Amino acid sequence: MVSEGCEEIAVQDLSRSSSDEELLGAQYRVLRTIGQGSFGHVKLAKHLLTDALVAVKVLEKRDNPFITSEVDIMKSVDHPNVVKLFHVMETEERVYLVMEYPGGGDLLRHVLQVLKLQEEEARPVFRQIVSAMHYCHESGIAHRDLKLENVLLDTRGTVKVCDFGLGTRVMLGEELDKACGTLPFWAPELFQQQSYDGHKVDVWSLGVLLYCMVVGYLPFRAGTWGKLQKQVLSGRCRIPPHISPELQNLLTQLLTVDPERRPTLEQVLGHRWLRQMEPASPQPSRTPPEQPDASIIRVMTYLGYNPEEVRDALLGRTFNAAMGTYLILLQQRDQEDWGRSCHGRHPLPGPPPCPSPVDPSFSIVLPKTVSAPACHPATFLPAKHERLEGSRKYIKSASAPSISGVPFTRGAKREMEPAAVEPSLPSGQARV
């Protein structure tokens, strides 16, 4: 009887897995896994209709209390420096988030390659990160897991903040009581096991992140949780002499132990160190307009979509296949990649050219060819003078996988009860 029951469960699991693969494979060709975490993984895939590369974050529903919040946040955010959500698919066991794939790796990999960033290089990168987080804070969102791995770069050097797996919505003045994130980036109030302001915690993490960018290693480094706690609560970290006085001042403000004295991100954007650069050119908005772009609708009609279905999907923000294809095409146009990558699949023999968005005379209606979706910490730290090398292997995070192009190991993604967070780290393995 037990054997028969196990066999039945195995058949059910196999059936569900096959169903999930069919759902994903109808619209995307999976190329490889590019990230791994406790509640899922991230795959690089190709959108079949447009040949665009996308990142597919596969979230396991089982024992994942953050999944609803992450999907909600990803659907709501729209900023040039936040990774863009295209399409959401759901099955009984999983949720698939189809997102843009920046393609330039993450900030940790870049820092490891150059050992540390010069201030002239760090300044525009950090400004974009702060701009993204200022937008999130103004929208009532706290990230709670800001770190180098969660900052992606595209091939043109544009920053894309990602991984809102521990993100949460917060009201003005609301305090949170669950400690989560990555230990080396924890703010003092998390080590004190106190309730905290999620936005102030993000500000501290940005200070740690900026320090890593320009110095090349973590500001607070220890072999045990207790020693790290002592260092962070002291607020004392060595700032090398090559750092300019303006940047030293900014780091000191960000890494202020008292959260009430930390600056807001609006104040950070106005800091004199960040004002030393020319204002960035405004980037095109990717928010679908009330009236969809006629040239993109024309291309989607050619690909087999009903124009009214596309408009309804955009108006209702359904993040279904129609909306996902529209957003992918919109991004391709913004990146001026139409000529290279807009060559959709054609169900009839022969390779007709893709209609150009600048050629209003080209229009053809084909049968619908696209399938619709089924339903819509303990950590090892660097020694004093060591770099960040290997931190991807030893620094364990509580968050879901980053959509970075570089594989890394993560720990369990869960909110840790403060009373239970004081594990001892294995001795003799503090090198990274």
N, C-alpha and C positions, 0 to 999 in steps of 0.2 A: 504493500500500500504506500509506504513512504517513497519507494522507488518510482511508482506511477505518479505520485504527487510532484516529485522533483522533476520528472520528465515533462509533466504538463506545464509547470512553471517555466521550464527552459524553453519549451515551444512558444509560450506566450511572449517571453522576453525576445526570442528570435523574431517573432512576428512583428513586435513593436519596433525593433531595430530596423527590420526590413522596411516597414512603413515609413519610418523617419528618413531612411536613406532615399526612398522614392520621392518623398516630399521635397527634400533638399535637392536631389539630383534632377528633378524636373526643370529647375530654373538655374542651378549652379553646378559647375564641375569642380569638385574639391581637389585641390592640388597637394596640400600637405598640412600638417599640424605645425603651428608657429607659436603656440603658447599652451601651457598646461596648468591647471589648478585643481583644488579639491572638489569644486562643484561643477567642473566642466573644463572645456578647452577651447582654443581659438584656432580656426583653420583658415588658410589662404584658399580662396576659391575664385573662379571666373564666372561672371554673369553671362549666361549663354547668349542672350539676345544682343548684348553690346560688347562682349569680350572684355569688359572692365574687370580689373582685379578688385576683390572685396575681401574683407575680413569677416568671418562668420563665428560669432561667439556662441558656443553651445552651452546652455545653462541647464544643469540637472535640477529638476523640481524637488527631488527628495532631499529633505533636511536642509533646505536653503531658504532661510527666512528673509533674505535680502532681495530675492528675485523680483518681487512686485515693485519694490522701490526703485531698483535699477532700471527696469523697463519704463516705469513712469518718468523718471528723470531723463533718460535718453530720448524719449518721445518729445519732451518739452524743451530741451535745450537747443539753441540754434545760434552758434557763434563761430566765426572763422577759425578760432583757435581751440575749439572743442571738436573731438572726433564726431563725424556726422552719422546718424542712424538713417538707414535707407528702408529697411524691410524687417518685419517681425513675423515669424512663423511659430506656431505652437502645436505640440502634440501632447499626448497624455503624460509623457515622461519628461519632455524637454521643451525649452524655449530657445529659438534661434534668433539671434540679433545679427542682422546683416549690416555691416558698417563700412565706411570708407577705409581703404588701406593706404596709409600715407606713403609707405615704401622706402622711407629713409632711415628706418631703425629707431631706437629709442635714445634718450639723452644719456643714459648710463653708458651705452656702447660708445657713444661719441666722446664722452669724457675719458673713458678708458683708453681710447685710441690716441688722444692728444695729451693725456695725463691731467691737464687742467686747461680751462678756457682763459684766454686773455680777456680783460675787461671789455674791450671793444667788441669781442664776439659774444660774451655773456650778456651784455646789456640788452640787445634786441631780442635775444631768446627769452631772457627773464621778463622783459616787458610784455611779451606776448603771453607768457604763462600768467602773469599778474592780471592782464587784461581779461583772459578767460575766466579766472577765478573771481575777479571783480564782478563780471557778468553773472556768474553763478550765485555769488553772495547777494547781489541785488535781486536775483530771482528767488531768494529764500532757500538756497541749496548749499549744503556743506559737503565737501568731498571726503574728508577724513582719511585719505590715504595718498596724499601727495608725496611723490618721490621721483627720482630720476627715471625709473622704469615706466612710470605712468605719464611720461611726457614723450610723445612721438614727434618725429620730424618727417616732413614730406621731402621729395627730391629737390625742392627749391628752398628748403630751410625753414619753411613755415611750421610753427609749433602746433601740435594737436594734443591737448590734454585728454586722457582716456581713463577708462576703468572707474566707473562710478558704482562699483560693486558694494562699497561701504558708504556710498553717498546717502544723504537723508535730507528731507525738507525740514526746515526750522523756521519758526516764527521769530519776529524781533523780540529779543530778550529771553527766548526759550532756552533752557539748559538741558543738556543730554547727560545720561548717567551710565552709559555703557562704554567701556574703554575698548577701542579697536584701532587697527592700523598696523604700521610697521614700527617696531620698537625704536630704532635709531632716530626716527622722525617724530616720536611722541613728545608732546608738550609737557611741561612740568606738572600741570594740573591732572594729567592722566596718571602720572606716577604717584601723585598724592591721593589717588582714588577718590577724587571729588567730582561733583557734577561740573559740567563745563560748557562753554560757548563754542559750538562747532566752528564758527567762523574764526574765532581767535586761535583755535587749534590749527586751522589751515594756515594762518599767518605764521605761526611758529614753524610749521613744516616747510613753508616757503623759505624761511631763514636757513634751515638746515640744507635745503635743496640748493640755494644760492651759494652757501659756503662750499658745498661739494663741487659745484661748478667751477669756482674760481680758485679753490685751494687744492682740490684733487682727492680729499678724503673727508670722512665724517668729522664734525666738530666735537662730538661726544662719543668716546670709544672705551669700551670695557669688556671684560670677559664674563661678567655675571649681571643678572638683572639688578641686584642690589647696588653694585658699583656704578652701573649706568645711571640708576636712579639718583645716586648721590651727586654724580657729575652734572646731570641735567638740572637738578634742584639748585645747585650752586650757581648755575648760569655762567660759569667761567669757561671760556674756550680761547685757545690761542689763535689770534689773527695774525698771519705772517706779515712781515714788514713790506712786502711787495704790493700789498693791497692799498689802494689809494685812500686818503682820508674820507672822501665822500662815501666810498663803498664800505669802509669800516663803520661809518656812522649808520648806514642803512642796515648792515648786519647786526649791529648792536641793538637797534630798534626792534628788528624782527625777532631777535633772540632775547627778548625781555621776559624774565621769569613771571612777573605779575601780568596776567592777561589783560587787566584793565588798562595797562600802560602801553600795550602793543598798538601799533597804528592800524587804522583801517586800510583796506586795499586802495581806496580812493586817495588816502594820504600817501601810500607807497607810490602810486603812479605819479604823484606830484613831487616826489623826492628829487633833489638836485642831481643825484647820480643817474637817474633814469631820464632826466630832462636834458642830458648832454647829447642825446641823439636826435636826429631829425624825426618829426612825426611820420609814422608809417602811412603809406598810401592806403586809402580806404579799399577794402576788399569787397567784391560783389556779395550781396546778400544771397543766401541760398534758401531763404524762406519761400515756399511756394506762394506766388501772388494770388490775389483773389481771382484774377483772370489768368489761367495758365498760359504759358508762352506758346503762341501759335505754331512756331517752328518745331518745338519739341512735340506738341500734339500731332503735328503732321508726320513726324518720324515714328511716333508710337502707333499711329494709324497704319503706317506702312508695316510695322512689326506685328500687326494683328490685333491691336487694342481698340476697343470702342471708345471714341472720344468722350462720350458722356460718362462712361465708367471711370475714366481717368479723372475727369473734373470732380465727380462725386467722391472719389478716393482722396483727392487733395483737399476738398472742402471739409470732409469728415476726418481728415488726418488718420486714416485707417492703417497706414504703414503696411498695406498689402502689396501684392506683386505690381500692381499698376502704379501705385505711388512710389514704390522702390525704383522701378524702371525710370519714371519721370525724374526722380532726384539724381539717379546715376547719370542720365543724359544731361541734366542741368549742370552737374559738376563737370562733366566732360567738356561741355561748351565753355564753362567758365575757365577751364584750364587750357582752352584752345587746342583740344585734342580731337576735334571732330574728324578731321581728315585722316587721322591715324587709326582711331579706335571705333568710330561709328560705322560698323559694317555688320548690321544685324543678320540674323539667320533668315533665310527665305525658304518657305515650304515647297516652292516649285522648282523644277530643274533650272539650272543656269545660275550664275552669280550676278544678279542685277545690282547696280550701285545703290548705296544707301542714299535716300533723299537728303539734299543739303538743307540745313535750317535757313539758309539765305536764298533759297530758290523756291518761291511760293508757287511756281507753276507745276512743281513736281508733287503729285499726289496719287496714291494708289491704296485701295482698300483690300486687304487680304483677310482670309479666315483667321480667327483667333488661334494662335499657336502656342500660347503660353498657358501653363497650368496654374490655376489659382491655389493659394494656400489652403490647407485643410481647415484651419480655424485661426478665425481671426481673434608671547609669545616669546618663547625663548628665541634668541638669535645670536649668531656669531658676529663679532664686530672687528674692524681692523685694529691692529695694535697702533701705538702712537704715531709712528712715522710711516705707516704702510698706506698704500693707495687703495682704491676701491676694487682692485682686481679680485675677481672671484666672488664678489658680493652677490652676484646673481645666484651663485650656488649655495651660499651659506646664510644670507639674510632672508629669513622666512617672513612672509607677509600674511596678514589675515584676509587679504583681498582676493578677488577673482582674477583670472589671468589677464595680463596686459595684452593688447593686440600688437605687441612689438614683433619685429621680424627676427628676434633673437630668443632662443629657448632659455628658460630659466626655471628654477625650482621654487615652488611656493609652499607655504604651510597651510594649515586649516583656515578657512575663511569663516570666522565666527566672532560674534561679539563676546568678549571675555568679561566675566564678572570680576570686578575689581578685587574682591576678597580672595579670588583664586589665582590672581596673577602675581606670582613671585617664584617662578621656577629657577633652579640653579642650572647654569650652563655647564656642559661637559668641560672639564679642564683640559688644557693642553691643545685646544683646537680653536683658539681665538684668531688665528691667522686667516686672512681672506685673500 
